[in-house]
Amino acid sequence: MGGMGISKIKTNPVTDKLRGGQPAVGSWLSLCSPVAAESMAQIGWDWLVVDAEHSPVGFETMVNCFRAIQLGGAVPMARVPWNDTIWIQRTLDAGALGLVVPMVNTAEDAKTVVANMRYATKGQRSSGGSRVSGYIDGDYRTWADEHLAVIVMIETVQAVENAEAIMSVDGVVGCFIGPNDLMLSMGLTQKETGPGTDHEAAMMHVLDVCKKVGKAAGKHCFSAAEVSQRIAQGFQFLALISDAALMLKAAREEFGAVDFSGAAVASPVGAKGTLY
């Protein structure tokens, strides 16, 4: 029977780029909408992360976001709520081709992430199948061990201090700096971040470590200008704000540009000639 056919996934474009020293730019999804996810995916992002840590997204909605992202042409990923075996395995089985795992503070934490994302004998991921296995060119289990994007979050003082050990763990593809949680961990305020601060120095230390061990450094960015700046510095896995933030930014700009000066003065409610 005829049909549109299924495009087989040979490799993971995100993992390929990061291992090849190239930038991979994406965004965060927190609107919990597969429709928004599909629209975002068509823009040209390398990846989109469904945020299961800091959004109210439900598991079934997350699965549908993965479908929409894949259909739109980006790599579906997720940030799980914690370095948790159940969350990691279920999210991978749901079709994520990479995970961002928060609060990885030691090399042992990173080893746990890798073990939960790899099948035996390389790890402890349970063999229960994956929604995306039918789209993979070859055996999914073999493919997953080689091509899943394993991204650990470095977002505490402890993690910065242990960055070299964390990033040296076999199987870790890259890291993602959470600038706000790092700021809180350092006991700083927003005014104490930026060029020339200890906060910036901590992030640049992580970048230097990643360059030293040959892994990809990443960061959440708050503007296109910052993404460009961080690419020039050598960061690779870069997020440009989020679907919700992009929507609000455009809405504020358009609403703020409305000219109300030509509006007629309305009659008071209840005055003669009104509906009341």
N, C-alpha and C positions, 0 to 999 in steps of 0.2 A: 504494500500500500504506500502511496506517495505521501510526502509531507515535507516540512521545512528542514527536517534533520536536526541532529545534535552536534554542536561544535565541541570537539574533544579538547580537553585541557592537557597540554603536553608538559608545561612547566608552570611555575608561579612567577608572573612578571615582577611582583614585588621582591621576592627573594632573589630573583635573577639580578635585578637592579642593585639591590643592597650589596650583594656579594661582588658585584662588578664595579663597586665604587660610585655608582650613579645615584642621584637623588630620586626618591619616590615620594610624591606629594599627594596628600589626601585630605579628608575632612572628617569631622566627628558628626555622628547622627544621634540626636537626642529628642527629635520630634515624635519618635515612635510611629512613623508613618511609612509603610512600604511605597506609597505613591510618591512621597517626597524623596525616598531613597532612590527610586527608579529615575526620577527627574535629575537628581544630583549626579547619578552615575553617568548620565549621558553628556555631562559637561567635559569630561576628559581626565578626571582624577585617576591616579594610579590605583588608589584603594579608598575604601570608605569603612570606617569603624562604627559599628553599632555599639553605643555605650550602655552596657548592662550594669555598670557600677553606679553612675550618677544620672540615670534617667529612669522613668517608670515603665520602661519597655517590658512587656511580658514575653515569655519564651516563644509562644506561637507567633507573635508579631515579629520577634527577632528572626525566626525562620523565614517568614515572608519578606522581611527586609533583605535577607541574604539572597533570596530568589530575585528580587527586584534589582539589587545591585549587580548581580551576575548578568541579568538580562540587559541592563543598561550599559554594561561593558567595563565595569570596574571590578577590582578584586574584593570580595566580601570578607570583612574581618570583624572582630568584636573585642571590646575590652570587657573581660570578665570581672565580677565584683571582687574576687580575691584569688589568691594562689591556692585554689581548691580543686581537688581531684574530680569531684562530681561536676562542678561547673565547667571545668576545662574539657572533660570528655564529652559531656552532653552538647556543649557549644560546637565542638569540632564535628560531632556526629550530625549536628543540624546543618552543617555546610560551610562553616567558616574555613577559609584557607589560610588564616593566620590569627594569632591572638596577641593582644597587649595585656600583660599581666601586672597588676599593681603591687606596690610595696614589696619589691624584691630587694632585700637589704644585705644579703650575704650570698656567697657562692653556693652554699647549701640550698638557699631559697631558689636560686637559678637552676640548680640541678633537679630540684623537685618539679619546676616548670617543664623542663625538657623531658623528664621521665613521664610526666602526665600527658605529654603530647606525642610520645613515641611508643610504638608497640614493642612487646618483648621480642628479642632479648635486649633491645636497646633502651627500653623503658617499661612502663607499667600500664599503658593505655589498654583498656579492655577492648577486645575485638567484637564489636556489635554492629558494624556496618556504618555507613555514612550516607546521608541524603545525596551528597555530591558525587558519590563513587561512580555513578553511571556516566558522569561527564568527564571522568579522568581517562586519559589515554594510557591504558595499562592497569596494573594491579594497584588499587587505591592504597593499601597498606604500605607497599613499597614506596609509592609516590609520596605519601604523607610524611614518612620518615625523612625524606630528602628535601621536600619542597615547601612544607608549611613554614610560614613566617613566624618565628619565635621571637617575640619582642618583649623584653622585660622593662618594667618601669623603675627608674632611679629617681626617687623623689624625697629622700631623707638625707640628713647629714651622714648617717651610718652607711647608706648606700653609696654616697659620694666617696667616703673613705675606703670602701671596699670595691670601688668601681673596677679596678684592674682584675681582681679575682673573679668578680661577677662576669665580666665580659670575656674572660678567658675560658669560661665553661663551654665545653664542646656542645654544639647544637644551638646555642644562642646566636641568632642572626644579627640582632641589634638591640639597642636600648631606646627608651623614650623618656626624656626628662619631663616630669610634671613640675613646671615652674612655681605654681601656687603652693602645692604641698611642700616643695623644697623651701620656699620662703617661710612657711609656717614652722617647719622643722628647725630652721635657723633662727627662729625668734624675731623675724624681721617684719616690717610692714611694706606695703606696695611702694612707698616713697623711698625705701632703702634697697630697691632693685634697679637694674639698668647698668649702663656702662660705668666701669670703675668701682663697682660695688663687690662685696664679698659674694653676693648671690651670683653675679655674672662670672666671677672667678671660679666658683664651684662648678658651674655649667661648662666652662671652658676646660676645666680639669677633666671632666668626664669625656669631652670631645677629644682631648689629647690622649687619654687612655685608649679610647676606641681606635684612634689612628695607630697607636702603638701595637695593639693586638690584632688589628685588621678586621674590626667589626664596625657596624654602622651605628652612628650616634643620631638620635632623633630628639625632637622637641615640639611642644605645642606652641604655635605662633599666633599672634593676634592681628596680623595684617599681612597683605601681600608683600609689602616692603620688607617686613621682618623675614618672611620666607626666603626672599631673594638674598638678604643679608646673611642668613644662616647657611644657605647653599654655598655662598662664596667662602664662608668660614670652614666648610667641610662637613656640615651636618647633612644627613641623607634622608632619614625618615621624618618627614615634616608634615604637621597637621595645620591647616589654615582654619581657625576658629571652628564653627559648627553650622549645621543647617539652621538651627534656631537663631543663632547670632546673625547669620547672613540674612535671614528673613527680617529680623528686627531692624538691622542696619538699613536695608532697602526701604522698609516701611517708614522708618523715621525720616529718611531723606526725602521720600516722596511726599509724605504728609507735611513735613516742614516746608516744602516748596509750594504748597497750595496757597494761592492768593485769595484771601477773604475780603479784600478791600472793596470789591465790586458787589458784595452781597447786599440785597435790599433789607431794610430794617423790618423785622417781623412784628406783627401785631402781638400785644401781650396775650397770653392764654386767657380765654374767657371774654375778651373784648368783643364789641359788636362787629359782626362780619366774620368771626372765626367759627370753627366747628363746635365750640363749647358755649 
